[in-house]
Amino acid sequence: MDSNKRMDTYGKVDLSIVITSFNTKDLIIACIRSVIKNTRGINYEIIVLDNGSSDGSVSALRNFQDSKLKIIENKKNLGFTVANNQGWKKALGEYILFLNSDTLINDNVLGEIAEWMDKNKSVGVASCMLKFKDGSIQPTGGYFPTLLSVFSWMTIQDIPFVDVLIKPFHPLHIKSFFARGEDFYKKEKELDWVTGAFLFTRKEILEKVGGWDEDYFMYVDEVDLCFRIKKKGWQVRYLPEWSIVHYGGASGTKELSVVSEFNGLKRFYKKFYPSWHYPLLRLVLRIGALGRIVLFGILEGKETAKIYAKAFATI
């Protein structure tokens, strides 16, 4: 649909932007300003789910006094998935964008992707290129985990061309010496899943698959969502023609991310794969965690080694 024709439909919301935030006051204010400044050609709303922030986020958001902005204030941190479900269920838009609070929208990315989705009805999820604040490409998305790809991620994925032989589950490293991930993320392609920092989908799809699985607190939740969407026959597309800035790691610690990702993988395997896969997954994760305790202990010091030791204990 032509973007100008969208604006002729008075009162209709084309896009609902759902942003979950926890103690990211300055970042989310900058994020919303970038959306308002750059988004054209579509009617949109912004729904912010504040997860019990203590940094004055809600007060700062209320100062916007913008009719496009809706604020849902949770008294405690309910997690990414619960808050996202709150958001999209209140949404009026045909499309739903799950957007991290630590992002900046450049140009008319949202209006143009909405128009692209209009023309590509078989696509259920789309994401754009994510960039670090210095402009370098940030890895995002991959393929559904197999025992081999999880082992590769934990051990040998950075070796040249391993990702050609073994489809990468985890986003490819870009900044390491051997990495070829930058080339991977320069090309449009179908992936199995994309990260929840920018996940553009259709409300009708969320209604059909039931939204986010709230048994995930954070991490691997988007893998689960995309798995169920692809099972229904829709595609997941990565579109590097468009890009945004994503700072990353604004609402969590490295320890939380590592432990949550391991726990998320275990949840995913229990839910979707034959039962005999699960003990093998735990073995693969244990082998990988032990290796990282040694390697990262040498390269990054005791604190990083302690993180993987804690993760090992939870496997």
Solvent accessible surface area in square Angstrom, and as a share of the most:
residue,aa,sasa,rsa
1,M,107,0.48
2,D,66,0.34
3,S,28,0.18
4,N,108,0.56
5,K,130,0.55
6,R,2,0.01
7,M,94,0.42
8,D,115,0.59
9,T,59,0.34
10,Y,213,0.81
11,G,62,0.60
12,K,79,0.33
13,V,26,0.15
14,D,2,0.01
15,L,0,0.00
16,S,0,0.00
17,I,0,0.00
18,V,1,0.00
19,I,0,0.00
20,T,18,0.10
21,S,1,0.01
22,F,61,0.25
23,N,57,0.29
24,T,6,0.03
25,K,71,0.30
26,D,112,0.58
27,L,51,0.26
28,I,0,0.00
29,I,20,0.10
30,A,39,0.30
31,C,0,0.00
32,I,0,0.00
33,R,153,0.56
34,S,13,0.08
35,V,0,0.00
36,I,61,0.31
37,K,164,0.69
38,N,25,0.13
39,T,13,0.08
40,R,135,0.49
41,G,18,0.17
42,I,6,0.03
43,N,29,0.15
44,Y,15,0.06
45,E,7,0.03
46,I,1,0.00
47,I,1,0.00
48,V,0,0.00
49,L,0,0.00
50,D,1,0.00
51,N,2,0.01
52,G,26,0.25
53,S,24,0.15
54,S,102,0.66
55,D,50,0.26
56,G,36,0.35
57,S,1,0.01
58,V,21,0.12
59,S,75,0.48
60,A,23,0.18
61,L,0,0.00
62,R,128,0.47
63,N,119,0.61
64,F,46,0.19
65,Q,170,0.75
66,D,43,0.22
67,S,115,0.74
68,K,73,0.31
69,L,22,0.11
70,K,77,0.33
71,I,38,0.19
72,I,41,0.21
73,E,78,0.35
74,N,13,0.07
75,K,180,0.76
76,K,140,0.59
77,N,58,0.30
78,L,54,0.27
79,G,2,0.02
80,F,40,0.17
81,T,1,0.01
82,V,37,0.21
83,A,0,0.00
84,N,1,0.00
85,N,6,0.03
86,Q,56,0.25
87,G,0,0.00
88,W,13,0.05
89,K,126,0.54
90,K,133,0.56
91,A,2,0.02
92,L,119,0.59
93,G,2,0.02
94,E,70,0.32
95,Y,0,0.00
96,I,0,0.00
97,L,0,0.00
98,F,1,0.00
99,L,2,0.01
100,N,36,0.18
101,S,5,0.03
102,D,5,0.02
103,T,1,0.00
104,L,45,0.22
105,I,3,0.01
106,N,51,0.26
107,D,103,0.54
108,N,16,0.08
109,V,4,0.03
110,L,0,0.00
111,G,2,0.02
112,E,71,0.32
113,I,0,0.00
114,A,0,0.00
115,E,44,0.20
116,W,47,0.17
117,M,0,0.00
118,D,12,0.06
119,K,141,0.60
120,N,45,0.23
121,K,135,0.57
122,S,60,0.38
123,V,4,0.02
124,G,0,0.00
125,V,0,0.00
126,A,0,0.00
127,S,0,0.00
128,C,0,0.00
129,M,17,0.08
130,L,2,0.01
131,K,60,0.25
132,F,54,0.22
133,K,162,0.69
134,D,106,0.55
135,G,43,0.41
136,S,39,0.25
137,I,12,0.06
138,Q,16,0.07
139,P,31,0.20
140,T,0,0.00
141,G,1,0.01
142,G,1,0.01
143,Y,30,0.12
144,F,36,0.15
145,P,0,0.00
146,T,72,0.42
147,L,37,0.19
148,L,106,0.53
149,S,2,0.01
150,V,0,0.00
151,F,71,0.30
152,S,3,0.02
153,W,18,0.06
154,M,9,0.04
155,T,64,0.37
156,I,62,0.31
157,Q,14,0.06
158,D,48,0.25
159,I,90,0.46
160,P,58,0.37
161,F,124,0.52
162,V,17,0.10
163,D,14,0.07
164,V,92,0.53
165,L,153,0.76
166,I,28,0.14
167,K,131,0.56
168,P,7,0.04
169,F,2,0.01
170,H,34,0.15
171,P,15,0.09
172,L,7,0.03
173,H,83,0.37
174,I,26,0.13
175,K,143,0.61
176,S,43,0.28
177,F,188,0.78
178,F,108,0.45
179,A,30,0.23
180,R,80,0.29
181,G,1,0.01
182,E,72,0.32
183,D,72,0.37
184,F,28,0.12
185,Y,1,0.00
186,K,106,0.45
187,K,130,0.55
188,E,89,0.40
189,K,38,0.16
190,E,67,0.30
191,L,1,0.00
192,D,27,0.14
193,W,12,0.04
194,V,0,0.00
195,T,27,0.16
196,G,4,0.04
197,A,4,0.03
198,F,0,0.00
199,L,0,0.00
200,F,0,0.00
201,T,0,0.00
202,R,13,0.05
203,K,41,0.17
204,E,86,0.39
205,I,0,0.00
206,L,0,0.00
207,E,106,0.48
208,K,118,0.50
209,V,21,0.12
210,G,49,0.47
211,G,0,0.00
212,W,6,0.02
213,D,20,0.10
214,E,85,0.38
215,D,105,0.54
216,Y,6,0.02
217,F,97,0.40
218,M,39,0.17
219,Y,75,0.29
220,V,5,0.03
221,D,3,0.01
222,E,20,0.09
223,V,2,0.01
224,D,0,0.00
225,L,0,0.00
226,C,0,0.00
227,F,20,0.08
228,R,39,0.14
229,I,0,0.00
230,K,48,0.20
231,K,148,0.63
232,K,122,0.52
233,G,61,0.59
234,W,42,0.15
235,Q,61,0.27
236,V,0,0.00
237,R,51,0.19
238,Y,0,0.00
239,L,2,0.01
240,P,23,0.14
241,E,138,0.62
242,W,29,0.10
243,S,24,0.16
244,I,0,0.00
245,V,25,0.14
246,H,18,0.08
247,Y,78,0.30
248,G,34,0.33
249,G,63,0.61
250,A,41,0.32
251,S,51,0.33
252,G,28,0.27
253,T,90,0.52
254,K,92,0.39
255,E,62,0.28
256,L,64,0.32
257,S,26,0.17
258,V,15,0.09
259,V,22,0.12
260,S,14,0.09
261,E,27,0.12
262,F,2,0.01
263,N,63,0.32
264,G,5,0.05
265,L,0,0.00
266,K,27,0.11
267,R,76,0.28
268,F,0,0.00
269,Y,2,0.01
270,K,131,0.56
271,K,75,0.32
272,F,55,0.23
273,Y,46,0.18
274,P,72,0.46
275,S,100,0.65
276,W,153,0.54
277,H,37,0.16
278,Y,44,0.17
279,P,78,0.49
280,L,73,0.36
281,L,0,0.00
282,R,85,0.31
283,L,96,0.48
284,V,19,0.11
285,L,0,0.00
286,R,76,0.28
287,I,81,0.41
288,G,1,0.01
289,A,0,0.00
290,L,93,0.46
291,G,39,0.38
292,R,29,0.11
293,I,42,0.21
294,V,97,0.56
295,L,93,0.46
296,F,42,0.18
297,G,25,0.24
298,I,135,0.68
299,L,122,0.61
300,E,98,0.44
301,G,27,0.26
302,K,164,0.69
303,E,120,0.54
304,T,12,0.07
305,A,16,0.13
306,K,123,0.52
307,I,22,0.11
308,Y,9,0.03
309,A,45,0.35
310,K,105,0.44
311,A,0,0.00
312,F,52,0.22
313,A,81,0.63
314,T,51,0.29
315,I,6,0.03
